Amino acid sequence: MKYTGYIGTYTKRESQGIYSFELDTAERKLTNVRVVAEVNSPTYLKITDDKKYLYSICKEEGDGGVASFTIGENGELTLLNRQLSPGANPCHVNTDQNNRYLFSTNYHKGTVDSYLINPEDGTISPAVSTIQHTGSGPDPRQEKPHVHYAGMTPDEKYLAVADLGSDLLVTYKVNDQGELKEVNRLEVPAGSGPRHIEFHPQLENIAYLVTEFGREVIVLNYDSVDGSFSIVQRVRTVPEDFTENNQGSAIHVSSDGKFVYAGNRGHNSIAVYKTEKNTGKLTLIEITPSEGDWPRDFVLDPSEEFLVVANQESDNLVLFARDKETGQLTLIQKDIHAPEAICLKF
């Protein structure tokens, strides 16, 4: 089987925009890294479940925003439209399950934006809601709000938003017009820097929050009645004796809910955890070297027999085989050139 993946990038050095690549599961290798859309700073991507549309971050001169593309039969991307606003570009983009709404978060501005998606053609409306966060944290990099992630809860009742700068996980209600209204907030341990959140696929009241500064994954309980979160467990992502700079990056959960993976930039590794069946609590299994510098993102392929890592600073993709029974990773291939790669999607 051959799967097509997409790479979101910075375009500060040699990258030209969004790239695609192929994973051949029979040959167990990655090939054919190529540019499929020339875009400035398409740093994060979202592919719809029906594989018809791809949404990305984009930048144009002094403006930043989001862009929509159709995905062709050969994997080519065709630009549909963009929505831009003055200032820095966002850092994350997401949609709800039915592709009615698109959400972006802006690290530099400290905002979360919502948009309506045209169901007929996948184009994006102008922003219908922009929420400005406030606050700060004790880390020098928490001088102001840095909103880093927004995603719908599994019941699609609320939008969960991680604010790395203010140590907050904020829950919003989304109305039919796509407008946002805050309903709850959780203060995580000061200096943690909450970055990304993923929900357990079966235990929908359990979520996993990776922190950028706290060297932890925080296991959360989600209350669907009021949209609140509470802390269940905190587990380290790096060894106790590692004292150098480390910044958490991505977090992903296997579709069977048995394993959680978290990225470490600095320690340059992927932490692998086994989940407890009934509670979702985590036990660390292993910490695997990322075989490159600054693993910004990684992704499980559709078969979940492989895991692909994007090392931002060393410009390489790395392919691991994944044991579905143990969750453990085995290196297959590590020198696939991918410039400034920071987001991976299949």
HUMO-V734363 format. One record per residue. N is the residue number from 1. RES is the residue in three letters. PSI is psi as a letter, one per 30 degrees, with the letter a starting at -180 (* if undefined). OMEGA is omega in radians with two decimals (* if undefined). Layout:
# HUMO-V734363
N;RES;PSI;OMEGA, N;RES;PSI;OMEGA
This chain:
# HUMO-V734363
1;MET;k;3.06, 2;LYS;k;3.11, 3;TYR;k;3.06, 4;THR;k;3.06, 5;GLY;l;3.14, 6;TYR;k;-3.08, 7;ILE;k;2.96, 8;GLY;k;-3.00, 9;THR;l;2.74, 10;TYR;l;3.05, 11;THR;h;-3.11, 12;LYS;f;-3.06, 13;ARG;d;-3.05, 14;GLU;f;-3.10, 15;SER;k;3.14, 16;GLN;f;3.13, 17;GLY;b;3.13, 18;ILE;k;3.12, 19;TYR;l;2.96, 20;SER;l;3.06, 21;PHE;l;3.10, 22;GLU;k;2.97, 23;LEU;j;3.06, 24;ASP;j;-3.05, 25;THR;f;3.11, 26;ALA;e;3.13, 27;GLU;f;-3.12, 28;ARG;h;3.10, 29;LYS;l;3.06, 30;LEU;k;-3.14, 31;THR;l;2.88, 32;ASN;h;3.01, 33;VAL;k;-3.08, 34;ARG;l;3.11, 35;VAL;k;3.09, 36;VAL;f;3.04, 37;ALA;k;3.09, 38;GLU;j;-3.07, 39;VAL;k;3.05, 40;ASN;k;3.04, 41;SER;h;3.04, 42;PRO;i;-2.90, 43;THR;f;3.08, 44;TYR;k;-3.06, 45;LEU;l;2.99, 46;LYS;k;3.08, 47;ILE;k;-3.13, 48;THR;l;-3.07, 49;ASP;e;-3.14, 50;ASP;g;3.10, 51;LYS;g;3.14, 52;LYS;e;-3.03, 53;TYR;k;2.99, 54;LEU;k;3.08, 55;TYR;k;-3.11, 56;SER;l;2.88, 57;ILE;l;3.07, 58;CYS;l;-3.10, 59;LYS;k;3.11, 60;GLU;j;-3.08, 61;GLU;c;-3.09, 62;GLY;g;-3.08, 63;ASP;l;3.07, 64;GLY;l;3.14, 65;GLY;b;-3.05, 66;VAL;l;-3.12, 67;ALA;l;3.10, 68;SER;k;3.14, 69;PHE;l;2.89, 70;THR;k;3.10, 71;ILE;j;-3.13, 72;GLY;l;-3.11, 73;GLU;e;-3.14, 74;ASN;g;3.14, 75;GLY;f;3.12, 76;GLU;k;3.11, 77;LEU;k;3.08, 78;THR;k;-3.11, 79;LEU;k;3.05, 80;LEU;e;3.07, 81;ASN;l;3.10, 82;ARG;l;2.97, 83;GLN;j;-3.04, 84;LEU;l;3.01, 85;SER;l;-3.09, 86;PRO;k;3.06, 87;GLY;a;-3.03, 88;ALA;k;3.11, 89;ASN;l;3.11, 90;PRO;l;-3.14, 91;CYS;f;-3.06, 92;HIS;k;3.10, 93;VAL;k;-3.10, 94;ASN;l;3.07, 95;THR;l;2.95, 96;ASP;l;-3.06, 97;GLN;e;-3.07, 98;ASN;g;3.11, 99;ASN;h;3.04, 100;ARG;e;-3.05, 101;TYR;k;3.00, 102;LEU;k;-3.12, 103;PHE;k;3.01, 104;SER;k;3.09, 105;THR;k;-3.05, 106;ASN;j;-3.12, 107;TYR;e;-3.04, 108;HIS;e;-3.11, 109;LYS;f;-3.08, 110;GLY;h;-3.08, 111;THR;l;2.94, 112;VAL;k;-3.11, 113;ASP;k;3.03, 114;SER;k;-3.11, 115;TYR;l;2.95, 116;LEU;k;3.06, 117;ILE;k;3.09, 118;ASN;j;-3.09, 119;PRO;f;-3.10, 120;GLU;e;-3.00, 121;ASP;g;3.07, 122;GLY;g;3.13, 123;THR;l;-3.07, 124;ILE;k;3.07, 125;SER;l;2.90, 126;PRO;l;-3.11, 127;ALA;k;3.12, 128;VAL;f;-3.13, 129;SER;k;3.03, 130;THR;j;-3.12, 131;ILE;k;3.10, 132;GLN;j;3.05, 133;HIS;l;3.06, 134;THR;l;3.06, 135;GLY;l;-3.12, 136;SER;l;-3.14, 137;GLY;l;-3.05, 138;PRO;f;-3.14, 139;ASP;k;3.12, 140;PRO;f;3.13, 141;ARG;g;3.11, 142;GLN;h;-3.07, 143;GLU;f;3.14, 144;LYS;l;3.11, 145;PRO;k;3.06, 146;HIS;j;-3.07, 147;VAL;k;-2.91, 148;HIS;f;-3.05, 149;TYR;k;2.97, 150;ALA;k;3.11, 151;GLY;k;3.13, 152;MET;k;3.00, 153;THR;l;-3.05, 154;PRO;e;3.11, 155;ASP;f;3.12, 156;GLU;g;3.13, 157;LYS;e;-3.02, 158;TYR;l;3.02, 159;LEU;k;3.10, 160;ALA;k;-3.04, 161;VAL;k;3.13, 162;ALA;k;3.10, 163;ASP;j;-3.08, 164;LEU;e;-3.08, 165;GLY;e;-3.05, 166;SER;g;-3.13, 167;ASP;h;-3.09, 168;LEU;k;2.88, 169;LEU;j;-3.02, 170;VAL;k;3.13, 171;THR;k;3.13, 172;TYR;k;2.93, 173;LYS;k;3.12, 174;VAL;j;3.14, 175;ASN;l;-3.05, 176;ASP;f;3.12, 177;GLN;g;-3.14, 178;GLY;g;-3.12, 179;GLU;k;-3.05, 180;LEU;k;3.06, 181;LYS;k;-3.12, 182;GLU;k;3.11, 183;VAL;f;-3.12, 184;ASN;l;3.05, 185;ARG;k;3.08, 186;LEU;k;3.01, 187;GLU;j;3.09, 188;VAL;l;-3.10, 189;PRO;k;-3.06, 190;ALA;k;3.13, 191;GLY;g;-3.13, 192;SER;e;-3.06, 193;GLY;i;-3.13, 194;PRO;k;-2.97, 195;ARG;e;-3.11, 196;HIS;l;-3.13, 197;ILE;k;3.06, 198;GLU;k;3.13, 199;PHE;k;3.01, 200;HIS;k;-3.04, 201;PRO;f;3.11, 202;GLN;e;3.09, 203;LEU;i;-2.96, 204;GLU;f;3.03, 205;ASN;g;-3.13, 206;ILE;k;3.10, 207;ALA;l;-3.11, 208;TYR;k;-3.09, 209;LEU;j;3.07, 210;VAL;k;-3.13, 211;THR;k;-3.12, 212;GLU;e;-3.06, 213;PHE;f;-2.98, 214;GLY;f;-3.12, 215;ARG;h;-3.04, 216;GLU;l;2.75, 217;VAL;k;3.11, 218;ILE;k;3.07, 219;VAL;k;-3.05, 220;LEU;k;2.94, 221;ASN;k;3.14, 222;TYR;k;3.10, 223;ASP;j;-3.06, 224;SER;f;-3.14, 225;VAL;e;-3.07, 226;ASP;g;3.11, 227;GLY;g;-3.11, 228;SER;l;3.06, 229;PHE;k;3.03, 230;SER;l;-3.07, 231;ILE;k;3.13, 232;VAL;e;-3.01, 233;GLN;l;3.04, 234;ARG;k;-3.13, 235;VAL;k;-3.11, 236;ARG;l;3.08, 237;THR;f;-3.14, 238;VAL;l;3.12, 239;PRO;l;-3.13, 240;GLU;e;-3.04, 241;ASP;g;3.11, 242;PHE;j;-3.04, 243;THR;f;3.13, 244;GLU;l;-3.13, 245;ASN;k;3.02, 246;ASN;k;3.11, 247;GLN;k;3.09, 248;GLY;k;-3.13, 249;SER;c;-3.04, 250;ALA;l;3.04, 251;ILE;k;3.14, 252;HIS;l;-3.09, 253;VAL;k;3.07, 254;SER;l;-3.03, 255;SER;f;3.07, 256;ASP;f;3.10, 257;GLY;g;-3.04, 258;LYS;f;-3.04, 259;PHE;k;3.08, 260;VAL;k;-3.13, 261;TYR;k;-3.14, 262;ALA;k;-3.09, 263;GLY;k;3.10, 264;ASN;j;3.04, 265;ARG;k;-3.05, 266;GLY;d;2.97, 267;HIS;f;3.08, 268;ASN;i;-3.05, 269;SER;l;3.01, 270;ILE;k;3.07, 271;ALA;k;-3.10, 272;VAL;k;-3.13, 273;TYR;k;2.96, 274;LYS;k;3.13, 275;THR;k;3.03, 276;GLU;k;-2.93, 277;LYS;e;-3.01, 278;ASN;f;-3.07, 279;THR;f;-3.07, 280;GLY;g;3.12, 281;LYS;l;-2.97, 282;LEU;k;2.95, 283;THR;k;3.14, 284;LEU;k;3.11, 285;ILE;e;-3.09, 286;GLU;l;3.00, 287;ILE;j;-2.99, 288;THR;k;3.08, 289;PRO;k;-3.10, 290;SER;f;3.10, 291;GLU;h;3.09, 292;GLY;a;-3.06, 293;ASP;k;3.01, 294;TRP;i;3.12, 295;PRO;j;-3.02, 296;ARG;e;-3.13, 297;ASP;l;3.03, 298;PHE;l;-3.08, 299;VAL;k;2.95, 300;LEU;k;3.10, 301;ASP;l;-3.10, 302;PRO;e;3.10, 303;SER;f;-3.08, 304;GLU;g;3.02, 305;GLU;f;-3.11, 306;PHE;l;3.03, 307;LEU;k;-3.12, 308;VAL;k;-3.13, 309;VAL;k;3.02, 310;ALA;j;3.06, 311;ASN;j;-2.99, 312;GLN;e;-2.98, 313;GLU;f;3.10, 314;SER;g;3.01, 315;ASP;h;-3.14, 316;ASN;k;2.95, 317;LEU;k;3.14, 318;VAL;k;-3.13, 319;LEU;k;3.04, 320;PHE;k;2.88, 321;ALA;k;-3.13, 322;ARG;k;3.08, 323;ASP;j;-3.07, 324;LYS;f;-3.12, 325;GLU;e;-3.08, 326;THR;f;-3.08, 327;GLY;f;-3.02, 328;GLN;l;-3.05, 329;LEU;k;3.10, 330;THR;k;-3.10, 331;LEU;k;3.05, 332;ILE;e;-2.95, 333;GLN;k;-3.02, 334;LYS;f;-3.02, 335;ASP;h;3.10, 336;ILE;j;-3.07, 337;HIS;k;3.08, 338;ALA;j;-2.99, 339;PRO;k;3.01, 340;GLU;h;-3.07, 341;ALA;k;-3.14, 342;ILE;f;3.09, 343;CYS;k;-3.14, 344;LEU;k;3.07, 345;LYS;k;2.98, 346;PHE;*;*
